[in-house]
Amino acid sequence: MMSGTHIVIGAAAALLAFAVGYGSHLALDMLNYRPLLLFYPWKKGFSLKLCYARSPANSAVFAGGLAALAIIAVVYAVKLT
């Protein structure tokens, strides 16, 4: 049975994971040429203009993230056994 402390710690971990995922998604979107509207009603967007969404750089970032996820999954699975 879970106590109240475990629920609070689990909620804090979930909130941290959501914040990191959301923040990194916005940061990576800012690498594209298409401006990111961070403050929606305001028409000015932000863009670092480093790569296109359909470029080799985008594919490399995706492949790197997928490889990192696979490594983390394997390490976690090994720790469970």
N, C-alpha and C positions, 0 to 999 in steps of 0.2 A: 504494500500500500504506500502511496506517495503522501508525504507530509506537505504542509503549506510551503515550507522552505524549498522543497524540490520543485514545486510548481513555479514559484517566483524565480528561481535560478533558471529553470527551463524557459520561462517567458522572456527573461533578460537575454538569454542566449539566442532565442529566436528573433528578438528585436535587433540584436547586434548583427546577426546574419542577414536580416532584411536590409538594414541600413548599409552594410558593406556592399551587398549586391546591388542595391539601388544606386548608391554613390558611384560604384565602379561602372555601372551601365551608363550613367550620365557622362562620366569622364571619358569613356571610350567613344560614346556618340559625339563628343566634342572634337574628336580627331577627324571626322568627316568634313567634306566641303560644305555639305548642307548645314545651315545654321541651326543650332538647337535653341528652341524658345524656352529658356529657363523661367522667365517671368511672363507667362502666356499672353495676357492681354497686351503687353508691351510688344511692339512689332519687331524690335531689334533682337536678333538672335546672336549666339556665340558659336564660333567655329575656329579651330586651329588650322584647318585646311591642310592636313598632312596626308590624307588618303581618301580615295573614293570608296564607296560601299562595295563595289565590285572589283576591287583591285587585289593584287597578290598580297599586299600588306594586310588587308582585312582577312584574307584566307589564312595568313600566317598567325595572326592574333587568335583567330578561331581555333586553329590546330593546336597552338600552344595552350590555350585554355582547356581544350578537350584532353590533351595529354596530361596536364596538371590534374584535372578531375579524375582521370583514370588512375594516376599514381596515388592520389589521396584515397580513392576507393579501395585499391589493393592494400595499401598500408593499414587502413581501417579494418579491412576484412581479416588481415593477418593478425592484428591485435585481438580480434574477437575470438580467434581459435586458440 
